[in-house]
Amino acid sequence: MFNEKYVIENIRRSLMMVKSRIYDKLCDLDMEIYKSKEPLSYKMRKTGEYSRVKPGDKWGDLFDCAWFHCTAVVPEKAKGKKVVYVIDINGEGLIYDSDGCPERGITNINSEFDRAMGNPGKRIVQYKDKADGGEKVDFWMDAGCNDLFGKLRENGTVKEAYIATCDDLARDLFYDGIVLLTQAENASAQDPLRYEILDLLQKCHLILRDYTEEEYKQCLELTKERLSKTGGDSPALNLTAFGHAHLDLAWWWPIRETKRKGARTFATALDLLDRYDDYRFGASQPQLFQWIKEDYPELYGKVKEAVKDGRWELLGAVWVEGDSNLVSGESLIRQILYGNAFWEKEFGQRTDFVWMPDTFGYTAAFPQIMKKSGIKYFSTIKLSWSLFNKFPYTNFHWRGLDGSEVLVHMPPEGNYLSEATAKSVAKIKNNIASTGQYGEALLPFGIGDGGGGPSPCHLEYLKRQKNLPGLCPIEQGTMADFFKRLDARSTDLPVWDGEMYLERHLGVFTSAARNKKYNRQMEFLLRDTEIFSALAMKLVGSAYPQEEIERIWKEVLLYQFHDILPGTSIKRVHDESLEAYAQLHKDGSKIRQGAAELLAETISTQGLKEPAVVFNTLSSSRAYWLETEKGYKKLSIPAMGYCAVDLDDIDIISKTEVKSESILENDYLRVAFLPDGSIGSIYHKDIARELLTEPSNLLLVYEDIPNAWNLDYDYRNQIPRRAQLTGCRFVKEGPAEKAIQTYSYGESSIQLTLTLLSDGDILDISADVDWKEKNSMLRVQFSPDVKTSEVISEIQFGHISRSTKKNNIYEKAQMEIPAHRWISLCEPGTNFALLNDCKYGFSVYDNVVEMNLLRGTQFPGVDLDKGAHTFRYGIYID
């Protein structure tokens, strides 16, 4: 018997002593820098602000850029030894070769990923396996003063920069020891293997006294013998490990920094592919590859060669790893269309799977979209983040709205940045066993977000863990090959039918409201633009603006990335995307208008005094009141059609009259208001029924402390505050009756214009809000008198039903649901629908319906929703 805690402490201490002796400092690097606020190209590297720095000196503030010029002479005592650079500038860097081509990325060690004593930061750069002594070291490095999470570390000071020798014996022993110790610590207390390994490592600890070459060799004899053993012949679980570097295209850093993070990551991956024969690397998102192609053409050429050689996998078909719930069906199709078209054009291959590891839930429309786009497989880990219910499967078929199915694998570790240790394997085995499944599983490993992907420590672990007794076989491979093997035995796998709802990050349906409005506007604008452009090409013979439309579409798809459209990036990302949206809308509108004018010229307007042509691009006919300078004209436009109108011939003169009665009424509806501005009654005349049980259109404000991702699951326990009515007037304007209300709350002001057309069956509500609240959430509430246990929500190409009850933990977890233009409560003979033009977050409890309008969260973006907002919503009753 022995004291296990004491033994493990001794082993750890010895291993850390070995680690400290791997690199022996020879001399400091001499460093001069050229600093700038924004990135400079390699050719322009000397145009920045010049200074000299040394370890301990501050070189920049957050997101500053600099070119480091590093020089030194290798001391003669290093002759015949392996020599490396050790560089940590408390930031990220990209080292260039003498021809100006990116060669290797560096990343400071970040506490988020200091795992298993391996420290997978990229601070060690290989120089020569055998130095001659006297060589002159001379290289340039493009640096960013931010860590992989976009933070300023240690006030932007240089931490270390020197040349060192590398002791390969010490390095081998360190990794042998880490692998074995981690395996022992994650073995069961009832497993004799645990004590066999600890006994072996304790022997190594006793051998290591002076940490000499001879002592290292004695220890390596013990560790190598243990690591040479293999597991059983018929394992119940085989792991496919693939290295990758999940890279958020914007998050706590701007898009311009993502392009540099991508170059650092790709350069590091290529360097490691040269050093490790078994290594396979994969990267996703063609948008990232497009940036590398534009900004780093030499590096891109090396990537193309690695793909051609089968060492670099193109991960997934989508243009970016975008949001799934908020975007239109057409956007999801375009993500796959442009993604696979890029892979085919640039690399001569397509992929038949979608890899979206970090997106916040997955729409039930996606299987149909994928299947019809040539996609057979799908993978994510994100549902492992759900707060209340564990997803029941690792391998399964996912069935969508129309019955289409795709094969899904969820890596059972629940992590797309695995440390690839015995601890990882133990978690994988436990998690997949809890589902009752076995067979095949993925182990995606590496460090993302500019961390450079896998580091040598990941690959050293895997090299030693291929088939160790007590673990399970691990082979480095590709996701494509993994899915082929899984598909071959997928007949009896279970089926998940419908949406894959993430019980977390429910605030993303509302945060960054302006982005969400622009996204929906752009989706509809591009639809109309393509319709008009195609008709103009067919009927008028004009050139179809393919390149310009594709350019606009791709940028819209970029801003659908899962940390931009959901509103979970810093304010700079938000502000830059809004500026880009404004230009995209202007560009798209110009194309649409030009094509529409060409079409209008082909339509006869003979006999009309003031002719105009009005188009309807909807797939159903439309009745519409056109407002002119003189008054209002009633139009009836066929589906996907047009009508020529005379603006001189009006039906109602433009005139506004004050109403004394505090109701809005037509032949269908009678809407009555209470003194506080709320709607006290909506009476439907055709069905002779009151539609409300309680006052409605209440503007409620809840405390909203969580970040942009999340809502407080207990927020409904609050007693909400209400915006207070400060003024109201009723008017008749042309064919419409209107109630114009003003409200105040805190420092914010709200104006609602409620409109009922003389022949309309929709109560239309336009809102103008000047929102200035912090950590507050504005919601609008209705209480319809409809008896149902389901709410029907529009999603891409269809609708789904969700429970309005909270009978179990699954229903309770869905406290906020995503929907597009409408949600509806139905009972036989009655349909109460809440419509909107740019909102996505809703809650329905029994017959209480709320739409989330605005938030005021302060992290990670500050005051994203502060300022002016305009939006529309409405009530349709059938």
LUMNU-431934 format. One line per field, with one value per residue (C-alpha): x, y, z; residue in one letter. Coordinates in pm, whole numbers. Layout:
LUMNU-431934
xx = [X,...] .
yy = [Y,...] .
zz = [Z,...] .
residu = [a,...] .
end
This chain:
LUMNU-431934
xx = [0,115,-15,-159,-189,171,295,107,245,599,543,404,694,945,769,765,1137,1191,982,1187,1500,1371,1474,1805,1833,2127,2071,1799,1663,1734,1400,1300,936,726,391,55,-309,-422,-239,37,136,475,586,477,614,872,621,497,622,974,1110,1325,1185,1306,1131,935,872,520,479,109,-250,-545,-566,-249,-36,339,607,880,1226,1418,1789,2057,2368,2358,2638,2913,2824,2502,2692,2538,2234,1868,1791,1454,1312,1102,871,585,480,152,-19,-40,221,292,654,755,1032,1299,1076,793,571,398,583,452,203,271,14,72,-20,-375,-506,-827,-626,-342,-434,-261,61,118,52,-61,32,242,562,825,943,1174,1494,1752,1781,2160,2305,2647,2707,2759,2449,2272,1905,1699,1320,1012,691,353,199,-135,-159,-440,-472,-681,-993,-934,-805,-505,-266,-18,-67,78,435,689,719,1013,1207,1522,1709,1739,1858,1604,1674,1473,1527,1376,1093,1013,1017,792,525,556,502,208,28,75,-7,-325,-428,-372,-561,-861,-866,-1113,-998,-1094,-874,-534,-396,-410,-166,61,117,162,417,610,609,711,1018,1098,1064,1315,1558,1547,1792,2032,1819,2102,2095,2157,1867,1637,1734,1666,1320,1243,1314,1033,785,842,787,452,349,435,156,-172,-536,-774,-848,-1223,-1279,-1635,-1538,-1302,-1209,-1124,-920,-899,-714,-888,-904,-1259,-1229,-1505,-1504,-1573,-1635,-1420,-1216,-1301,-1318,-987,-816,-986,-807,-473,-578,-659,-313,-142,-351,-297,78,103,-100,130,436,300,196,562,673,413,342,16,-132,-449,-580,-917,-1047,-1398,-1566,-1477,-1508,-1189,-1010,-1120,-957,-636,-636,-669,-428,-175,-151,177,34,-283,-78,74,-273,-388,-96,-180,-542,-423,-197,-490,-340,-576,-953,-1213,-1451,-1814,-2012,-2136,-1984,-1965,-2074,-2378,-2690,-2956,-3270,-3270,-3191,-3422,-3436,-3287,-2991,-2928,-2939,-2695,-2457,-2427,-2444,-2161,-1961,-1945,-1906,-1593,-1448,-1514,-1367,-1058,-985,-1177,-1390,-1720,-1814,-2126,-2142,-2210,-1992,-2148,-2003,-2088,-2422,-2700,-2960,-3074,-3398,-3626,-3608,-3237,-3251,-3465,-3238,-2926,-3064,-3183,-2842,-2651,-2560,-2589,-2422,-2424,-2213,-2218,-2136,-2344,-2644,-2417,-2438,-2809,-2877,-3155,-3181,-2907,-2946,-3008,-2793,-2444,-2524,-2871,-3081,-3226,-3567,-3688,-4019,-4079,-3948,-3597,-3324,-2952,-2709,-2580,-2283,-2230,-1874,-1943,-1681,-1908,-1609,-1480,-1144,-1040,-709,-675,-556,-661,-894,-1068,-1098,-1242,-1508,-1591,-1634,-1853,-2072,-2131,-2199,-2467,-2655,-2633,-2438,-2096,-1890,-1750,-1693,-1507,-1243,-1195,-886,-701,-717,-945,-1007,-653,-496,-340,-528,-352,-15,275,145,-180,13,261,-29,-197,126,151,-219,-294,-412,-312,-464,-738,-822,-956,-804,-744,-660,-605,-828,-1087,-1448,-1546,-1400,-1552,-1902,-1859,-1781,-2067,-2309,-2227,-2373,-2642,-2951,-3056,-2974,-3254,-3434,-3467,-3768,-3791,-3581,-3271,-3339,-3050,-3157,-2923,-2838,-3203,-3120,-2966,-3312,-3333,-2988,-2854,-3195,-3065,-2856,-3157,-3373,-3111,-3068,-3436,-3455,-3157,-3304,-3625,-3442,-3217,-3517,-3688,-3362,-3313,-3675,-3661,-3315,-3417,-3732,-3537,-3290,-3569,-3804,-3574,-3246,-3046,-2740,-2802,-2580,-2454,-2124,-2271,-2563,-2327,-2096,-2386,-2519,-2182,-2141,-2492,-2399,-2084,-2287,-2506,-2207,-2314,-2149,-2252,-2622,-2705,-2542,-2271,-1968,-1800,-1945,-1685,-1804,-2164,-2100,-1891,-2157,-2428,-2219,-2168,-2539,-2632,-2407,-2528,-2889,-2804,-2627,-2907,-3177,-2999,-2996,-3359,-3474,-3283,-3433,-3783,-3761,-3657,-3955,-4191,-4089,-4224,-4570,-4833,-4962,-5146,-5434,-5306,-5243,-4989,-4887,-4708,-4642,-4673,-4525,-4615,-4339,-4544,-4673,-5028,-5242,-5233,-5486,-5302,-5375,-5121,-5055,-4999,-4944,-5319,-5462,-5506,-5563,-5691,-5492,-5540,-5223,-5203,-4950,-4603,-4757,-4812,-5071,-5051,-5220,-5307,-5185,-5424,-5719,-5756,-6019,-5984,-5859,-5563,-5708,-5657,-5945,-5938,-6156,-6325,-6409,-6130,-6185,-6067,-6340,-6423,-6652,-6432,-6284,-6361,-6056,-6120,-5856,-5824,-5713,-5357,-5320,-5353,-5603,-5899,-6094,-6059,-6400,-6425,-6759,-6764,-6736,-6907,-6636,-6418,-6054,-5886,-5905,-5688,-5564,-5308,-5037,-4870,-4517,-4338,-3983,-3789,-3450,-3209,-2868,-2731,-2508,-2608,-2632,-2860,-3187,-3239,-3453,-3621,-3707,-4077,-4069,-4019,-4308,-4246,-4260,-4468,-4399,-4634,-4873,-4794,-5024,-5280,-5484,-5719,-5734,-5889,-5638,-5754,-5872,-5731,-5823,-5523,-5442,-5116,-4972,-4661,-4502,-4206,-3992,-3680,-3485,-3654,-3949,-4185,-4441,-4693,-4915,-5197,-5369,-5689,-5772,-6135,-6132,-5851,-5842,-5503,-5437,-5105,-4875,-4573,-4322,-4064,-3846,-3561,-3410,-3165,-3201,-2919,-2972,-3341,-3560,-3866,-4142,-4496,-4770,-5107,-5362,-5580,-5888,-5785,-5793,-5496,-5196,-4976,-4826,-4751,-4437,-4317,-3970,-3788,-4018,-4284,-4393,-4360,-4573,-4444,-4617,-4769,-4763,-4490,-4579,-4224,-3862,-3847,-4138,-4011,-3669,-3824,-3901,-3808,-3869,-3749,-3989,-3987,-4276,-4556,-4668,-5024,-5263,-5545,-5862,-6144,-6289,-6039,-5679,-5494,-5162,-4892,-4706,-4378,-4131,-3797,-3835,-3746,-3784,-4119,-4267,-4611,-4744,-5099,-5273,-5017,-4809,-4500,-4264,-3916,-3857,-3529,-3256,-3000,-2724,-2371,-2155,-1973,-2095,-2175,-2503,-2559,-2928,-2906,-3069,-3346,-3541,-3836,-4032,-4381,-4595,-4960,-5255,-5429,-5748,-5910] .
yy = [0,356,706,777,1153,1177,962,1168,1491,1351,1238,1575,1756,1540,1588,1964,1954,1756,2009,2299,2137,2078,2423,2577,2947,3054,3426,3687,3787,4147,4310,4625,4692,4902,4967,5069,5081,4871,4586,4660,4429,4262,4512,4804,4657,4934,5220,5188,5375,5253,5153,4889,4652,4382,4143,4344,4637,4739,4729,4797,4843,4617,4537,4734,4583,4567,4410,4260,4230,3971,3899,3706,3493,3128,3076,2831,2614,2516,2336,1995,2061,2120,2494,2668,3016,3079,3375,3509,3870,3840,3841,3657,3657,3527,3455,3502,3331,3518,3520,3698,3390,3309,3023,2972,3126,3194,3233,3319,3052,3122,3005,2889,2608,2531,2164,1850,2043,2045,2415,2405,2765,2816,2975,2724,2761,2503,2647,2371,2006,2045,2392,2479,2756,3112,3123,3455,3440,3703,3693,3916,3859,4029,4068,4154,4287,4053,3697,3435,3566,3927,4035,4245,4035,4173,4524,4434,4364,4135,3832,3640,3614,3405,3124,2793,2440,2159,1835,1570,1308,1534,1625,1260,1170,1461,1358,989,1081,1313,1052,776,993,1123,768,655,948,879,505,369,322,-45,-80,-240,-55,265,131,-38,295,494,240,276,655,644,442,717,976,788,761,1134,1302,1504,1500,1373,1209,872,914,1014,700,477,629,610,237,199,435,312,-47,46,260,-17,-236,-248,-302,-580,-707,-635,-291,-172,184,323,691,898,1200,1499,1821,2147,2509,2632,2999,3246,3487,3766,3762,3946,4085,4251,4074,4226,4037,3712,3726,3742,3470,3253,3304,3221,2908,2786,2848,2657,2367,2338,2343,2057,1857,1862,1741,1468,1203,1079,1426,1518,1874,2013,2366,2489,2797,2885,3253,3213,3044,3329,3580,3377,3357,3734,3841,3556,3400,3215,3054,2966,2785,2565,2490,2378,2138,1993,1940,1772,1541,1433,1576,1875,1817,2069,2059,2102,2257,2585,2923,3020,2843,3065,3083,2826,2962,3328,3305,3223,2892,3058,3172,2818,2695,2966,2876,2526,2640,2892,2679,2370,2578,2733,2395,2262,2561,2597,2236,2020,1853,1887,1770,1578,1685,1998,2075,2341,2273,2598,2721,2791,2531,2379,2435,2146,2267,2188,1813,1883,2169,1959,1650,1845,2019,1693,1672,1335,1396,1654,1705,1939,1929,2228,2041,1908,2265,2236,2327,2087,1783,1566,1487,1110,1006,1027,868,904,1002,1353,1383,1720,1880,1685,1353,1395,1242,1301,1096,1286,1235,1439,1391,1242,1436,1739,1948,2050,2156,1836,1813,1460,1302,991,1222,1303,934,850,1119,997,639,742,974,735,449,662,669,292,331,212,161,482,831,1148,1322,1675,1829,2160,2519,2757,3129,3207,2952,2793,2465,2157,2204,1960,1847,1718,1523,1388,1262,1092,934,756,667,487,168,166,-92,74,329,249,261,616,679,1018,1051,1260,1333,1225,876,854,918,654,395,512,510,148,44,311,104,47,392,590,887,1240,1412,1792,2082,2036,2301,2430,2486,2780,3110,3211,3582,3555,3561,3931,4082,4326,4413,4632,4347,4119,4376,4437,4063,4009,4315,4191,3843,3987,4252,3993,3775,4065,4172,3829,3808,4146,4082,3743,3888,4180,3934,3722,3997,4288,4116,4297,4129,3940,4092,3754,3868,4164,3965,3687,3943,4087,3743,3624,3926,3878,3516,3635,3851,3549,3399,3265,3544,3835,3800,3666,3977,3808,4000,4318,4655,4715,4405,4518,4872,4761,4511,4777,5007,4723,4633,4991,4978,4631,4750,5049,4830,4573,4838,5000,4670,4598,4947,4940,4605,4710,5027,4826,4597,4890,5034,4721,4756,4959,5262,5417,5644,5702,6066,5987,5629,5403,5031,4844,4494,4212,3954,3751,3410,3519,3806,4124,4397,4716,5082,5291,5632,5907,6281,6338,6054,5677,5430,5076,4816,4448,4288,3924,3681,3734,4004,4375,4639,4970,5251,5614,5821,6096,5866,5826,5653,5847,6204,6238,6391,6350,6394,6377,6104,6155,5790,5580,5278,5151,4981,4841,4571,4294,4416,4645,4738,4919,5084,5131,5457,5323,5271,4893,4713,4608,4433,4293,4187,3991,4060,3771,3509,3726,3666,3856,3759,3878,3753,4028,4375,4335,4511,4568,4708,4522,4581,4311,4330,4165,4118,3821,3865,3885,3505,3426,3510,3461,3148,3303,3635,3549,3549,3925,4164,4350,4725,4890,5173,5457,5619,5990,6078,5934,6062,5894,6000,5893,5914,5814,5449,5396,5465,5513,5536,5722,5659,5781,5601,5660,5431,5547,5750,5581,5689,5480,5577,5322,5382,5126,5114,4946,4977,5018,4682,4515,4218,4300,4536,4688,4837,5047,5121,5400,5347,5552,5287,5398,5134,4914,4559,4578,4384,4526,4278,4316,4091,3968,3742,3586,3386,3073,2728,2529,2342,2428,2736,2716,2900,2988,2858,2815,2665,2568,2574,2366,2317,2360,2315,2607,2402,2339,1986,1851,1962,1956,2199,2418,2444,2600,2927,3130,3002,3123,3199,3408,3628,3485,3265,3144,3002,2802,2631,2511,2819,3070,3164,3436,3521,3765,3903,4094,4238,4178,3997,3637,3571,3466,3297,3141,3021,2891,3182,3454,3548,3766,3895,4006,4351,4489,4413,4627,4381,4513,4213,4134,4436,4754,4932,4741,4827,5178,5438,5453,5148,5111,4790,4664,4394,4312,4091,3879,3696,3438] .
zz = [0,-60,-11,-355,-311,-195,-484,-745,-600,-624,-982,-1083,-922,-1106,-1439,-1395,-1319,-1640,-1830,-1696,-1841,-2193,-2316,-2213,-2290,-2506,-2565,-2602,-2939,-3033,-3126,-3310,-3390,-3631,-3464,-3616,-3515,-3812,-3988,-4238,-4523,-4542,-4805,-4585,-4262,-4204,-4230,-3872,-3565,-3489,-3147,-2979,-2715,-2480,-2239,-1982,-2218,-2317,-2693,-2752,-2640,-2722,-3096,-3178,-3453,-3499,-3713,-3496,-3651,-3448,-3482,-3294,-3343,-3236,-2980,-3068,-2766,-2944,-3219,-3294,-3078,-3163,-3147,-3115,-3066,-2755,-2810,-2599,-2660,-2468,-2804,-3132,-3405,-3754,-3844,-4208,-4401,-4597,-4908,-4726,-4690,-4360,-4193,-3840,-3598,-3232,-2957,-2594,-2341,-2227,-1892,-2062,-2224,-1982,-1967,-1844,-1774,-2151,-2204,-2567,-2643,-2956,-2819,-2932,-3292,-3448,-3598,-3662,-3562,-3556,-3529,-3671,-3419,-3534,-3760,-3783,-3688,-3874,-3913,-3921,-3726,-3776,-3429,-3273,-2918,-2813,-2695,-2868,-2690,-2790,-2448,-2347,-2140,-1888,-2025,-2364,-2254,-2416,-2190,-2337,-2662,-2680,-2852,-2668,-2712,-2693,-2504,-2690,-2419,-2156,-2392,-2467,-2099,-2011,-2264,-2173,-1809,-1878,-2089,-1832,-1531,-1695,-1780,-1422,-1272,-1497,-1437,-1186,-829,-880,-1188,-1113,-1416,-1212,-955,-1208,-1384,-1062,-943,-1269,-1250,-885,-994,-1245,-970,-759,-1051,-1127,-894,-1109,-1426,-1640,-1981,-1822,-1579,-1864,-2058,-1759,-1715,-2088,-2085,-1830,-1997,-2351,-2246,-2091,-2388,-2633,-2498,-2689,-2604,-2699,-3049,-3047,-2897,-2840,-2928,-3191,-3192,-3496,-3391,-3621,-3557,-3630,-3515,-3466,-3554,-3476,-3770,-3522,-3151,-2898,-3185,-3518,-3853,-3959,-3676,-3777,-4111,-3927,-3683,-3982,-4133,-3802,-3765,-4120,-4103,-3775,-3914,-4215,-3990,-3779,-4085,-4185,-3841,-3766,-4028,-3872,-3836,-4024,-4002,-4103,-4141,-4210,-4355,-4717,-4623,-4417,-4707,-4935,-4702,-4689,-5069,-5097,-4822,-4806,-5155,-5088,-4775,-4964,-5225,-4954,-4817,-5162,-5180,-4837,-4946,-5265,-5061,-4843,-4523,-4495,-4485,-4599,-4302,-4390,-4674,-4524,-4624,-4256,-3939,-3916,-3707,-3786,-3620,-3724,-4094,-4383,-4564,-4868,-4657,-4535,-4893,-5000,-4717,-4867,-5230,-5204,-4961,-5180,-5497,-5345,-5246,-5596,-5777,-5558,-5462,-5708,-5443,-5260,-4914,-4817,-4452,-4249,-3947,-3722,-3377,-3203,-3342,-3090,-3184,-3513,-3703,-3795,-4157,-4184,-4270,-4577,-4686,-4639,-4813,-5117,-5129,-5151,-4782,-4606,-4269,-3990,-3678,-3379,-3009,-2900,-2761,-2487,-2350,-2269,-1908,-1810,-2033,-2173,-2540,-2555,-2851,-2995,-3332,-3482,-3782,-3778,-3945,-4070,-4161,-4481,-4350,-4494,-4280,-4237,-4030,-3725,-3497,-3182,-3051,-2708,-2517,-2568,-2667,-3008,-2858,-2689,-2507,-2653,-2327,-2137,-1948,-2278,-2364,-2023,-2065,-2415,-2295,-2002,-2210,-2496,-2254,-2086,-2419,-2457,-2779,-2895,-3210,-3362,-3225,-3317,-3109,-3248,-3088,-3095,-2978,-3167,-3200,-3305,-3074,-3379,-3370,-3235,-3071,-3045,-2705,-2861,-3121,-2868,-2655,-2951,-3070,-2736,-2705,-3028,-2860,-2495,-2261,-2058,-2326,-2674,-3021,-3148,-3510,-3666,-3969,-4147,-4071,-4422,-4373,-4026,-4161,-4431,-4164,-3945,-4237,-4313,-3977,-3934,-4015,-3656,-3521,-3349,-3506,-3365,-3522,-3535,-3414,-3202,-2939,-2730,-2369,-2337,-2508,-2544,-2544,-2890,-3047,-2948,-2880,-3142,-3283,-3566,-3707,-3705,-3881,-4148,-4200,-4266,-4490,-4691,-4729,-4876,-5078,-5241,-5324,-5502,-5666,-5818,-5935,-6109,-6252,-6393,-6550,-6696,-6848,-6993,-7113,-7183,-7258,-6992,-6839,-6517,-6240,-6118,-5968,-5782,-5639,-5531,-5367,-5167,-5075,-4947,-4724,-4586,-4514,-4336,-4097,-4022,-3841,-3503,-3302,-3528,-3611,-3262,-3111,-2904,-3031,-2911,-3010,-3281,-3466,-3425,-3547,-3844,-3951,-3934,-4153,-4400,-4396,-4487,-4792,-4891,-4870,-5086,-5343,-5356,-5380,-5675,-5867,-5784,-5883,-6210,-6311,-6204,-6413,-6719,-6668,-6615,-6952,-7123,-6965,-7145,-6954,-7248,-7145,-6790,-6688,-6415,-6489,-6243,-6231,-5901,-5868,-5631,-5579,-5331,-5432,-5344,-5467,-5267,-5187,-5115,-5043,-5235,-5083,-5342,-5314,-5364,-5163,-5155,-5437,-5374,-5570,-5632,-5763,-5876,-5737,-5884,-6101,-6147,-6224,-6405,-6214,-6269,-5976,-6081,-6020,-5643,-5433,-5107,-5068,-4833,-4521,-4147,-3904,-3526,-3376,-3041,-2981,-2824,-3043,-3381,-3583,-3925,-4064,-3914,-3586,-3300,-3088,-2759,-2540,-2165,-2001,-1952,-2330,-2326,-2548,-2338,-2610,-2960,-3081,-3408,-3573,-3821,-3548,-3284,-3030,-2786,-2845,-2522,-2166,-2015,-2115,-2393,-2590,-2254,-2276,-1997,-1874,-1688,-1523,-1766,-1604,-1804,-2107,-2474,-2494,-2205,-2038,-1668,-1643,-1337,-1495,-1492,-1115,-1132,-1120,-1444,-1469,-1737,-1974,-1879,-2124,-2164,-2451,-2693,-2983,-3229,-3593,-3920,-4204,-4552,-4537,-4187,-3829,-3600,-3234,-3178,-2831,-2654,-2359,-2134,-1925,-1744,-1996,-2292,-2503,-2716,-2977,-3099,-3401,-3409,-3748,-3865,-4235,-4334,-4511,-4318,-4083,-3927,-3640,-3750,-3484,-3575,-3300,-3278,-2974,-2834,-2607,-2339,-2069,-1944,-1817,-1904,-2144,-2323,-2411,-2544,-2403,-2529,-2361,-2632,-2546,-2735,-2582,-2706,-2574,-2873,-3030,-3401,-3510,-3858,-3941,-4272,-4538,-4287,-3927,-3611,-3302,-2949,-2616,-2429,-2109,-1855,-1754,-1762,-1767,-2147,-2179,-1897,-2060,-2372,-2197,-2507,-2857,-3196,-3479,-3794,-3912,-3701,-3419,-3385,-3126,-3283,-3178,-3403,-3571,-3432,-3509,-3317,-3483,-3367,-3668,-3690,-3940,-3763,-3428,-3341,-2965,-2815,-2511,-2476,-2141,-2157,-2332,-2249,-2553,-2533,-2798,-2692,-2844,-2710,-2457,-2280,-2191,-2145,-2234,-2452,-2648,-2458,-2540,-2865,-2867,-2729,-2955,-3214,-3331,-3565,-3611,-3681,-3534,-3559,-3473,-3734,-3641,-3865] .
residu = [m,f,n,e,k,y,v,i,e,n,i,r,r,s,l,m,m,v,k,s,r,i,y,d,k,l,c,d,l,d,m,e,i,y,k,s,k,e,p,l,s,y,k,m,r,k,t,g,e,y,s,r,v,k,p,g,d,k,w,g,d,l,f,d,c,a,w,f,h,c,t,a,v,v,p,e,k,a,k,g,k,k,v,v,y,v,i,d,i,n,g,e,g,l,i,y,d,s,d,g,c,p,e,r,g,i,t,n,i,n,s,e,f,d,r,a,m,g,n,p,g,k,r,i,v,q,y,k,d,k,a,d,g,g,e,k,v,d,f,w,m,d,a,g,c,n,d,l,f,g,k,l,r,e,n,g,t,v,k,e,a,y,i,a,t,c,d,d,l,a,r,d,l,f,y,d,g,i,v,l,l,t,q,a,e,n,a,s,a,q,d,p,l,r,y,e,i,l,d,l,l,q,k,c,h,l,i,l,r,d,y,t,e,e,e,y,k,q,c,l,e,l,t,k,e,r,l,s,k,t,g,g,d,s,p,a,l,n,l,t,a,f,g,h,a,h,l,d,l,a,w,w,w,p,i,r,e,t,k,r,k,g,a,r,t,f,a,t,a,l,d,l,l,d,r,y,d,d,y,r,f,g,a,s,q,p,q,l,f,q,w,i,k,e,d,y,p,e,l,y,g,k,v,k,e,a,v,k,d,g,r,w,e,l,l,g,a,v,w,v,e,g,d,s,n,l,v,s,g,e,s,l,i,r,q,i,l,y,g,n,a,f,w,e,k,e,f,g,q,r,t,d,f,v,w,m,p,d,t,f,g,y,t,a,a,f,p,q,i,m,k,k,s,g,i,k,y,f,s,t,i,k,l,s,w,s,l,f,n,k,f,p,y,t,n,f,h,w,r,g,l,d,g,s,e,v,l,v,h,m,p,p,e,g,n,y,l,s,e,a,t,a,k,s,v,a,k,i,k,n,n,i,a,s,t,g,q,y,g,e,a,l,l,p,f,g,i,g,d,g,g,g,g,p,s,p,c,h,l,e,y,l,k,r,q,k,n,l,p,g,l,c,p,i,e,q,g,t,m,a,d,f,f,k,r,l,d,a,r,s,t,d,l,p,v,w,d,g,e,m,y,l,e,r,h,l,g,v,f,t,s,a,a,r,n,k,k,y,n,r,q,m,e,f,l,l,r,d,t,e,i,f,s,a,l,a,m,k,l,v,g,s,a,y,p,q,e,e,i,e,r,i,w,k,e,v,l,l,y,q,f,h,d,i,l,p,g,t,s,i,k,r,v,h,d,e,s,l,e,a,y,a,q,l,h,k,d,g,s,k,i,r,q,g,a,a,e,l,l,a,e,t,i,s,t,q,g,l,k,e,p,a,v,v,f,n,t,l,s,s,s,r,a,y,w,l,e,t,e,k,g,y,k,k,l,s,i,p,a,m,g,y,c,a,v,d,l,d,d,i,d,i,i,s,k,t,e,v,k,s,e,s,i,l,e,n,d,y,l,r,v,a,f,l,p,d,g,s,i,g,s,i,y,h,k,d,i,a,r,e,l,l,t,e,p,s,n,l,l,l,v,y,e,d,i,p,n,a,w,n,l,d,y,d,y,r,n,q,i,p,r,r,a,q,l,t,g,c,r,f,v,k,e,g,p,a,e,k,a,i,q,t,y,s,y,g,e,s,s,i,q,l,t,l,t,l,l,s,d,g,d,i,l,d,i,s,a,d,v,d,w,k,e,k,n,s,m,l,r,v,q,f,s,p,d,v,k,t,s,e,v,i,s,e,i,q,f,g,h,i,s,r,s,t,k,k,n,n,i,y,e,k,a,q,m,e,i,p,a,h,r,w,i,s,l,c,e,p,g,t,n,f,a,l,l,n,d,c,k,y,g,f,s,v,y,d,n,v,v,e,m,n,l,l,r,g,t,q,f,p,g,v,d,l,d,k,g,a,h,t,f,r,y,g,i,y,i,d] .
end
